[in-house]
Amino acid sequence: MISKSRFFGNDIHAVPRMSLTVGVATILEAREIGELILRSLRQCASAKLTSFITVVLIITGQRKALALSKCIEEGVNHLWTVSAIQLHPWALVCCDKDATMELRVKTVEYFKSIEVMQDEVEQYQERERKKLAMNGNTNGATNGTS
């Protein structure tokens, strides 16, 4: 669980306790199920939309490097059914360094830059939350004594 938490903001409580291995057809159906759930949640005025139906694809090792390359660098192809993940609106592909051996350098650099940018955005958001919390406490204390 601890090793998997790196994919979930190092929050061990966010790591799923169970997972399910399914085929391509089931993954593509998850898209429709996810859209149905989202529509239902939006109809509930009090519902707070905090999560989405996500399909996670984990690719590890150099033996899977070609599959990863076909999955993300080329279009959807019946010869590489893993490429159908591109059709899912909330797909997440996790891989280790060995699995990236067949990828073009530009592809690897692109995804690394996204990861860096995400970290920067999260740090910025955290700073803003702290500022708001401090301003809220300061304003609350000032308003309470006036």
Buried (B, 14 or more C-beta within 10 A) or exposed (E): EEEBBEBEEEEEEEBEEEEEEEEBEEBBEBBEEBBEBBEEBEEEEEEEEEEEBEBEBBBBEEEBBBBBBBBBEEEEEEEBBBBBBBEBEBBEBEBEEBBBBBBEEEBEEEBEEEEEEEEEEEEEEEEEEEEEEEEEEEEEEEEEEE
